[in-house]
């Protein structure tokens, strides 16, 4: 039996806020590793034992300001390294995103210097698209690409992986995986989380499918998932939902969060799940991610009956020219119709928007602002274009457009105001764009 600590590195804490939600990737790995007999725990280094989050606008400002890191990175790293070493693990695994790559590298270096015998590994989205991520870090022994539940168990059983980079094939039968681990949290105070801290952990997240079938140019999902979706069975989803119905959420969590990229993409299956919630009296409030072209009256009626209180939709732009360049494959009329259908049934709508695309003009951004206002959404999630590795636009930024892309946390944090790709948009128009979040009513 190995002692394993799976770490979610800090990100929002860098900007003066925090994140107390579930990291489904490491939660799934923890469940599988514990089922295999290992002593595996999760450490959320982005956690704070309270629910007082900064307003989004303040996070924007902090992520862009010259003052930089909040608190100082060195102080934050020492705290995290101390928590890792206190666990005395045989293996440490980091969930690595492009925007926290530098944090993983710094923390892994400090752990490696303090205890070279610890096997350190990385997985997650960045590890899947950056072939040399582990090599550049230096203290990382293995890099896992893809769904690592099976390959990580095998590597630990063999005491060492044969290769630096381990690529996993897709898991076709998701029902064979245990439900994610919502219990085994290691604290930054160097002990298992106690009741007071646990009350601030929001564990009401659920994934019913993996993958995305779309090919948006700003997103790495087409490369991560090859546009293929794998599904859990309806009964398997409902079994886990029954468990969630007995879990109290943290004060800031108002609902179960379905994190599928597009929950309603497979309409017949989504309808069966929602009917199951009604039949089994499981209609606790829930929310999900979807697309405008995957919303219709039948879907919305089922959502309302089964307890859905919010749908999050990526609109991205109000410019037809930009929507075509971004390969959104849906129209503004479809977007208007989806919002109307949901709001007519009392379901709140959050809209995701992005400014600063390559080639975007002031006229394009004006169309985005006007379109966003016309939809009268309940909340606006505003972002600056970030050139995520693995996306089509990232590849073009490095090649065809010959732009310098600073792959730093600021540049790869969509909610910062750092503009690496398109510096030509007028500041007054951008201020009007950022002000859209003041229209939010929920």
N, C-alpha and C positions, 0 to 999 in steps of 0.2 A: 504493500500500500504506500502510495506517495502522498506527500503533503503538497497541495497545489493552491496557489492564490491567483485568481483571475482579476485583473485590474482594469477599471475604467479610468483613464488618465484625466487630469483636470482640464477643463476648458472654460466653462462659464465663470469659474472662480478666478480665472485670469482677468476677468473684466469686472470683478466686484460683485458678481451674483453667484449662483450655484445651481445644481440640478440634482433633484432627489428622486428622479424616476428610475424605472427599470432599464437595464441594458439587456435586451432580450438575447443577444448573441452569447454573452458570457453566462447568462442565467440558464440557457439551454445546455451549454457545455458543462456547467456545474452539475446540473441534474444528471447528465450522462456519466460524468466522471464519478459522482457519488454512487450511482447505480453499479458502476464497475468496481466499487470497493475503495475508492480513493477518498482522502480527507480534503475535499475541495471547498473553498470559500470564495466569496466575491468581495472586492474592495472598490467602492465608488469614491474615487479621489476628488470628485466634484460635489461631494455631499457637504451640507451644513445642517446642523441639528435645529433648524427652524424653517418656517414657511414664508418668510418675508423676502420675496423676490424683488429685484430691482425692476422698475418700469422698463419696457423695451427701449424707449428712447434713451434712457440713461446708459443702458448696455451699449447702444449704438455709439454714444459719445465716448464712453470709456474705451471701447475697442478701437477708436480712431484717434484718440487724444495722444498728444506727445508724452504725457505722463507714463504711458505704457502699462506695465503689468501691475495688477492690483490683486493680492498683495505682491511684494517682491518675489520673483520666481524662485530665488534661492531658498527663501524661507518656506515657500510652499513645497519645494522639492524635498527639503530636509524632513518635513512632517510626513510626507508620503513614503520616503525611503525608510524612515524609522518604523512606520506601520508595517511595511513589507518585511523588514528584517525581524520584527518582533514575532511574526508568524512562523519564522524559521522554515520557509518552504523548500522543497526539493525543486519545484518548478514554479516559475512566475510567467503568466501569460498576459499580454497587453492587447486590449482592443484598440487598434490603430486606425485613426481617420487621418486624412491628409492635413487637416488643420491642427491636429495635435501631435503630428509626427515629431516635431522638435521636443515636445514634452516627454514623449516616450523615450527618445534617444537620451535625453539628459538624466531621466530617472533610472533607466537601465544601466547607464554608465556608472552612476553612483552605487547602485546595488551590486554591479559586477566588481567594482573596486573593493567594496566592503566584504563581499563573500563570493569569490570566483566559482565556488562549487555549485551555486544555484544555476539551474538551466533556465534561461530566459528565452521566451518565444513571443512572436507577434502574430496576430490575425486581424480580421476585420477588413473593411473596404479598401484602405490604402495598401495593405499587404497583398490584396488581390490584383491590384493594377500596377504596382511598382515592383518590377522584377528584382531590383537591387536594394530594396529597403533595408533588409536585415544586414546585408553586406556593408552598407554605409554606416549603420549604427555601431557596428563593432562588437558590442557586448551581447548581441542577440544571436543565439545559436541556430534557431530554426524559424522559418517563415511559413505560415500555413495559409494557403490560398483556397478560397471556397468554403463550403460547409464542412467544418472541421470535427464534428461530433465523433465520427468513426475513425478518422485518421489520427486524431490526437490521442484517443484511447489506445490505439495500436502503437503509436510512438512511445507512449509512457510505458506500456507493457514490455516493450523491447529495450527500455532504459535509455534509448537514444534513437533518434531518427537517422536513417541512412544518408539523407541528403539535407543540404541547407534549406532548400525550398521544397515544400511538400504540397502538391496540388491535389485537392480532393474532388472527386466526381460528385454530381448532384445526388442528393438523397431523394429517391423517388417516392418512398413510402414514409411520409412524415408521421403517420400514426404510430410507427414503431418507436418513436422517440418519447421519453417520459415528458410529463408536463414540466415547464421551466421551474427552476428552484427560486422560490420567493422568500427563503428563510435564512440562508447561511451567509450573513453579512459580517465582514470583518471591519472593525471600526478604525478610524484614524487615531483613536485613542489607544491603539495597540491591544485590543481585546475584542471578543465577539460583541456585536452591538447589543446594548441593553434596551430595556423596554422604552425608556424615554427617547432614545434616538430612533428606534424602530417605528415609533408612532409618526415620524416624519418621512418615512420611506413610502412612496407611492408604488405599490406592487400591482395595481390593477391595469396591467397591459396584457394584451393577448394578440398573437399572430395566428391567423387562420390559413395563411398561404405564404409562399416565398416566391419572389420574382416579380417582374414587371414586363408586360408584353409590348410596351411602347418604346419609341426611339428618340425621345427629346434630346436635342443636341447639347443642352447644357448639363445633362445628367450622366453619371457613370453607370446607371443601372443596365443599359443595353449590354455593356461589356461584362458587368458583374454577373448577370443572369442569362445572357444570350437570348433575351426576349422570351424566355420560357417561364411559365408559372407552374409550381407544384402546389397541390392542395391537400390539406387535412380533410378527412371525411367529416360530414356534417355532425355525425354522432360524437366523434372525437372532440370537435369544437364545443358541442353542447356539454359534454362531460366536464371540460375545463371551466366553462361558463358557470356551471353549478358550483364549482369550488369558489370562483370569484364572487358569487352572490353571498358567500358567507364571510368575506374579507372586508374589514373596515379600511377605507382609504384614508390618506392623510388629509388634514384640513384643507389643503389647496387642490385636492383632486375631486372633481365633481362628477366623475363618470368613469366607467370602464373604457379604455382606449384601445380600439382595434387598429393596429399599426400596419396592416397590409397596405401596399402601395396604392391599390385601387380595390377596395373591398367589394364594390358592386360590379366589377368587370365581368365576372361569371354570374349573370343575372339569375338563372335557375337555382344555382347553389346558394347565392345570397338570400333569395326568397325562402329557401328551405331552412336556412339558419334562423332567419328572423321569425318564421312561423314556429319553429321549435322553441324560440324564446317565449312566444305567446302561449303555446300549448303547455309549456312546463312552468308557467308563471315565473319566468326569469327576467321580467322586463324592468330591470334596474337601468337607470340612465346610462347611455353609452354614446360614444362618438367615433367617427372613422374618417379616413382619407378616401377621396374618390376623384372622379373627373366629371366635367360637365356632360360629356357625351355618354356617360354611364349612369345618368340620373333620368328617370322618367316618372310618370305619375304612379305607376304600380309599385316601383321601388320605393318612392317617397311615402306612399300610404303604408307600406310594410314597415318602413323605418319608424314612422310615427306610432304605429300600433305596438311595436316591440320596444319602445323606449329611447330611440335615438334623439339626442338633443342638439347635436352639432355635426355638420359635415364640413371637412376642410378640402378645398378645391384649388388646384393650381391654375390660375388664369394667366399669369406670367406677364402678359403685355396686352395693351389695347390696340396695338398697331397690327393690321393685317399683314403688312410686309414683314414685321418681326416674327409674328406667329408662324409664318411660312418658313422663315429662315431657321426658326427654332424647332421645326418639325413637330409642332403640337398636334397636328392632324385633327383639329376641331375648330369650329367657327365661333364668332362672337354671338351669333344668334343662338347657338347651342348653349353658350355660357349664360346668356340672359334667361333663356328658358329654364335652365337648371335652377338658377337662383330663385326665379319666380315660383317654380313648383315647390321647392323646399320651404321658402318663406310663407307661402300660402298655407302650409301645414304647420307652421309654428316651429320649424326646425332652423336653428341658427346656422349661418354660413360664415366660415372664415375663408378669406381669399389670400393666396400666396401671389406675390408680385415681385418682379425683378427689374431693376434699372441698370443701365451701364453696359448693355450687350455690345459686342463688337459691331461697329457699323450703325449703331442706334443714333438717331439724330434728335434734336430738340423737338421736331415735329412728331416723331415717334413717341417720345416720352409724354408730350402734351396729350396725345391720343390715349395713352395709358392712364394718365391722371383723370381725364374726363370720363373715360369708360369706367374706371374704378369708382368714381363718385356716383355715376349713374346707377350702379348696381346696389348701392346703399347696403353694403354688407354689415354684418354684426362686428366683425373684427378684420383688421388688415394686417397681414404678416408681410412686412416690407424688407426687401433684400437688395443688395448690390451684387451684380454679377460676379461670381467667384469661379475662376478657371479650374474646376475640379479635375485632377488627374483621372484618366479613364474616359472622360467625356469627349465627344467629337470637337466641341469648341476649344477644349484644352489642347488637343492635337493641332488644330488649325492655328491657335495662338502661338504655338512653338514653331510651326512650320510656315504655312502659307502667308500669314500676316506678319511673321517675323517680329512679333511683339515680345518684349521682355515681361515674363510672368514671375513676379516675386512670390514664390511659394512659402509664404509666411503665414502665421496664424491670422494676422490682420487681413491679408489679401484673400485668404481662403475661408474667412468667416463671413458668410453672406450678409449678416446683419451689421457689419461694420461699414464705414463709408469710404474705405480705401478703394481707389479706382486705379487698377493696374492696366486695364485694357482700353478703356474709353475715357480719356480725360477731357473730351470736347463738349460734354453736356454743360449747359449753363447752370451756375450755382443757384440762381433764383428758382429755376425750374426744379432742381433737385430738392431744394428746401420745401417747395410745394408738394413734391412727391413724399418726402419724409413726414410731412404734416398729415398725411392721410390717416396715420394711426390715431390721431386725436379724434377722428370721427367714430372710433370704435365705441360700441355701446355695451359690450360684454367681454 
